[in-house]
Amino acid sequence: MATTRLPTLRSIFSANQRSPWGGAGRLLGGLPRPAPLLPRAYKSPRRLRGLSTTPQVSLNDPRFHRVQAQSIMTEQIPATQRAAVFDEFGGKLDIREIPVPEIGADDILVKVIYSGVCHTDLHVWLGDFPLKTKPPPIVGGHEGAGVVVKVGSNVSNFKIGDRAGIKWVNGSCLCCEQCKRGFEPNCDNVVLSGFTRDGSFQQYAAVKATEAALIPEGVDLANVAPILCAGVTVYKALKESNVHAGETIAITGAGGGLGSLCIQYAKAMGMIVLAIDAGNKEEHCRSLGADLFIDPFKTDDLVSAVQLLTEGGPHGVINVATAAKAMEESAKYVRTRGTVVLVALPRDAKISLDVFFTVIRTITVKGSYVGTRQDTDEALKFFARGQVKIPTEVAPLSELPAIYERMQKYQINGRVVLDLWK
């Protein structure tokens, strides 16, 4: 009678060196080999470069940052640094020396290599937002990308030399109702970069480690900076729309900075994209993947035009256009049981809705703020895989006043990123 020999512990442990699943994989035989935890794109920096309107320099090369991260282990942190500071709202933007910030036990100190410039930074400087800021002087900025040079005594998720991003949400209590539910941007005691705590328009910036973003290796720091705010914001809005792959999403203001990113994230998520913007933006929007386009200034009845083109209306609308009228119209042309998401923050804007038809058609109208920590990780992975790109213009820190002036005149194409060391 034949006997079956059972595997011994020695044979299992020995197989562990030969099987991708260890001993268990050896015993289970024909099961598929597990996929790598990280996408292949993480290992291919050349595929990940964003579009840039300026020549690539050594600071833009991911290899530079790997070498730099190694040298930071022994880098001497200076007592002072260069920063863009304003002493009164709407007042002079001064590039001057200020002390390097001290960090708390829960913080990390980031050597900021690049920082994106967002319209929110402009509004903070002008004092437009009806929220309480820290008293001036204020250092703005909330799209910072750099390398960790110091960690607080309680920090376990970052180490010196890691690549880190500074977002709009600089810290949260993690104890209030919203934090416990995973909505830390809505924290009762939220700390905001460049608003209630000095931000990333300085060479060294402090951030609570739990809110800092871990930037994947091989990702270009200049091009990833805008993803930390603009990218995460539109990605979160798309998730809030509850539109699924194969369904139609409309994007108002699709040709702008936020809209350009929104188109790409929507396509990467499998949606059909209707871009709504002025006619001179059509070629740009289609080059990013928009399937449909409407110029609202060339139709007398936008609601009917949208519903006709989308066979009943889009399943959701993302409003990044800074016009109250665009928001009101979107609630009329959205498909029955669709979702209208408000993202743009036009100053003092109010919108009115037809309550009867909003109820009868079961329309959802909601606001979408910046994303959570999980949203940030997901948005960064889309970027790292090369599914999202954005034209970036790299400028020295000293040009920030001129950049704000260009923003007010709508003369910015893509996003501007500051080099903090020029």
LINTA-V464395 format. One record per pair of residues at least 12 apart in sequence whose ideal C-beta (glycine too) atoms are under 6 Angstrom apart, sorted by the first residue. I is the first residue (numbers start at 0). J is the second residue. D is the distance in whole Angstrom. If there is no record, write none. Layout:
BEGIN
[[I | J | D] [I | J | D]]
END
This chain:
BEGIN
[[19 | 32 | 5] [38 | 384 | 5] [40 | 383 | 6] [40 | 384 | 4] [40 | 385 | 5] [41 | 215 | 5] [41 | 217 | 6] [41 | 383 | 6] [44 | 61 | 5] [44 | 217 | 4] [46 | 385 | 5] [47 | 218 | 6] [47 | 385 | 6] [48 | 219 | 5] [49 | 222 | 3] [49 | 388 | 5] [49 | 389 | 6] [49 | 391 | 6] [50 | 388 | 5] [50 | 390 | 5] [51 | 391 | 5] [52 | 390 | 6] [52 | 392 | 5] [53 | 393 | 5] [59 | 219 | 6] [59 | 221 | 5] [61 | 217 | 5] [61 | 219 | 6] [68 | 146 | 5] [68 | 160 | 4] [71 | 146 | 6] [71 | 148 | 5] [71 | 160 | 5] [72 | 159 | 6] [72 | 160 | 6] [76 | 148 | 6] [79 | 96 | 5] [79 | 98 | 6] [80 | 99 | 5] [80 | 201 | 6] [80 | 202 | 4] [80 | 203 | 5] [81 | 202 | 6] [82 | 97 | 5] [82 | 138 | 5] [82 | 201 | 4] [83 | 200 | 4] [83 | 399 | 5] [84 | 136 | 5] [84 | 138 | 6] [85 | 124 | 6] [85 | 137 | 6] [86 | 135 | 5] [86 | 136 | 5] [87 | 135 | 6] [88 | 126 | 3] [89 | 125 | 5] [92 | 399 | 6] [92 | 400 | 5] [94 | 397 | 5] [99 | 203 | 5] [100 | 205 | 5] [102 | 151 | 5] [102 | 205 | 5] [103 | 151 | 6] [104 | 151 | 4] [104 | 152 | 5] [104 | 153 | 4] [105 | 151 | 5] [105 | 153 | 5] [105 | 207 | 5] [106 | 151 | 5] [106 | 205 | 5] [106 | 207 | 6] [107 | 147 | 5] [107 | 150 | 5] [107 | 154 | 6] [107 | 157 | 5] [107 | 208 | 5] [107 | 211 | 6] [108 | 148 | 5] [108 | 149 | 4] [108 | 203 | 6] [108 | 205 | 6] [109 | 145 | 5] [109 | 147 | 6] [109 | 163 | 5] [109 | 204 | 5] [110 | 145 | 5] [110 | 146 | 5] [110 | 148 | 5] [110 | 203 | 6] [111 | 143 | 5] [111 | 145 | 4] [111 | 199 | 5] [111 | 202 | 6] [111 | 204 | 5] [111 | 419 | 5] [112 | 145 | 5] [112 | 220 | 5] [113 | 144 | 5] [113 | 220 | 5] [113 | 221 | 5] [113 | 224 | 5] [113 | 416 | 5] [114 | 140 | 5] [114 | 142 | 6] [114 | 143 | 5] [114 | 199 | 4] [114 | 200 | 6] [114 | 417 | 5] [115 | 142 | 3] [115 | 224 | 4] [115 | 225 | 4] [115 | 414 | 6] [115 | 416 | 5] [116 | 402 | 6] [116 | 415 | 5] [117 | 142 | 6] [117 | 228 | 5] [120 | 139 | 5] [121 | 403 | 5] [121 | 406 | 5] [123 | 139 | 6] [123 | 194 | 6] [127 | 346 | 5] [132 | 194 | 5] [133 | 195 | 5] [138 | 197 | 4] [138 | 198 | 6] [138 | 200 | 5] [138 | 201 | 5] [139 | 193 | 4] [139 | 198 | 5] [139 | 200 | 5] [140 | 193 | 5] [140 | 198 | 4] [140 | 199 | 4] [140 | 200 | 4] [141 | 167 | 4] [141 | 192 | 4] [141 | 193 | 5] [141 | 198 | 5] [141 | 228 | 6] [142 | 224 | 5] [142 | 225 | 6] [142 | 227 | 5] [142 | 228 | 5] [143 | 165 | 4] [143 | 199 | 3] [143 | 204 | 6] [144 | 164 | 5] [144 | 220 | 4] [144 | 223 | 6] [144 | 224 | 4] [146 | 162 | 6] [147 | 159 | 6] [147 | 161 | 5] [147 | 163 | 5] [154 | 208 | 4] [156 | 208 | 6] [157 | 208 | 5] [162 | 214 | 4] [163 | 211 | 5] [164 | 212 | 4] [164 | 214 | 5] [164 | 227 | 5] [165 | 192 | 6] [165 | 199 | 5] [165 | 204 | 6] [165 | 206 | 5] [166 | 227 | 5] [167 | 191 | 6] [167 | 192 | 6] [167 | 228 | 6] [167 | 369 | 5] [168 | 184 | 5] [168 | 210 | 5] [169 | 190 | 4] [169 | 191 | 6] [169 | 192 | 4] [169 | 196 | 5] [169 | 206 | 5] [169 | 210 | 6] [170 | 190 | 4] [170 | 207 | 3] [170 | 210 | 5] [171 | 183 | 4] [171 | 186 | 4] [171 | 189 | 5] [172 | 186 | 6] [172 | 188 | 4] [175 | 187 | 4] [183 | 371 | 6] [184 | 368 | 5] [184 | 369 | 5] [202 | 419 | 5] [212 | 375 | 5] [215 | 383 | 5] [218 | 383 | 5] [221 | 393 | 6] [221 | 416 | 5] [222 | 391 | 5] [224 | 416 | 5] [225 | 389 | 6] [225 | 414 | 4] [226 | 378 | 6] [226 | 382 | 5] [229 | 257 | 6] [229 | 260 | 6] [230 | 260 | 5] [230 | 378 | 5] [231 | 370 | 4] [231 | 374 | 6] [231 | 375 | 5] [231 | 378 | 5] [232 | 369 | 5] [233 | 257 | 6] [233 | 260 | 5] [233 | 261 | 4] [233 | 264 | 6] [234 | 264 | 5] [234 | 378 | 4] [235 | 367 | 6] [235 | 370 | 4] [235 | 374 | 5] [236 | 317 | 5] [236 | 340 | 5] [236 | 342 | 5] [236 | 367 | 4] [237 | 264 | 6] [237 | 265 | 6] [239 | 340 | 5] [239 | 367 | 4] [240 | 315 | 3] [240 | 338 | 5] [240 | 340 | 5] [241 | 338 | 6] [242 | 270 | 6] [242 | 314 | 5] [242 | 315 | 4] [244 | 269 | 3] [246 | 314 | 4] [247 | 271 | 4] [247 | 309 | 5] [247 | 313 | 4] [247 | 314 | 6] [248 | 265 | 5] [248 | 270 | 5] [248 | 272 | 6] [248 | 313 | 6] [248 | 315 | 5] [249 | 273 | 4] [249 | 275 | 6] [249 | 313 | 4] [249 | 316 | 5] [250 | 274 | 6] [250 | 317 | 5] [251 | 275 | 5] [251 | 318 | 5] [251 | 320 | 4] [251 | 325 | 5] [252 | 319 | 4] [252 | 320 | 3] [253 | 274 | 4] [253 | 275 | 6] [253 | 276 | 5] [253 | 284 | 5] [254 | 276 | 4] [254 | 280 | 3] [254 | 283 | 5] [254 | 284 | 5] [256 | 414 | 5] [257 | 319 | 4] [258 | 319 | 5] [259 | 287 | 6] [260 | 389 | 6] [261 | 317 | 6] [262 | 287 | 4] [262 | 288 | 6] [262 | 289 | 5] [263 | 287 | 6] [263 | 387 | 5] [266 | 288 | 4] [267 | 381 | 5] [267 | 386 | 4] [271 | 290 | 5] [272 | 289 | 5] [272 | 290 | 5] [273 | 291 | 4] [273 | 313 | 6] [274 | 289 | 4] [274 | 292 | 5] [275 | 293 | 5] [275 | 295 | 6] [278 | 294 | 4] [291 | 308 | 6] [301 | 328 | 6] [302 | 331 | 5] [302 | 332 | 4] [305 | 332 | 4] [306 | 332 | 5] [311 | 334 | 5] [312 | 332 | 5] [312 | 333 | 5] [312 | 334 | 4] [314 | 334 | 5] [314 | 337 | 5] [315 | 337 | 6] [315 | 338 | 5] [316 | 329 | 4] [316 | 333 | 5] [316 | 339 | 5] [317 | 340 | 5] [318 | 341 | 5] [318 | 342 | 6] [318 | 343 | 6] [319 | 342 | 5] [319 | 343 | 5] [321 | 343 | 5] [321 | 345 | 4] [323 | 348 | 4] [323 | 350 | 5] [326 | 341 | 6] [326 | 350 | 5] [327 | 350 | 5] [330 | 352 | 5] [330 | 362 | 6] [330 | 364 | 6] [335 | 360 | 5] [336 | 361 | 5] [338 | 363 | 4] [339 | 364 | 5] [340 | 365 | 6] [340 | 367 | 5] [341 | 366 | 5] [342 | 367 | 6] [389 | 413 | 6] [389 | 414 | 6] [390 | 413 | 3] [391 | 414 | 5] [391 | 416 | 5] [392 | 415 | 5] [393 | 416 | 5] [393 | 418 | 6] [394 | 415 | 6] [395 | 418 | 6] [395 | 421 | 4] [396 | 417 | 5] [396 | 419 | 6] [402 | 415 | 5]]
END
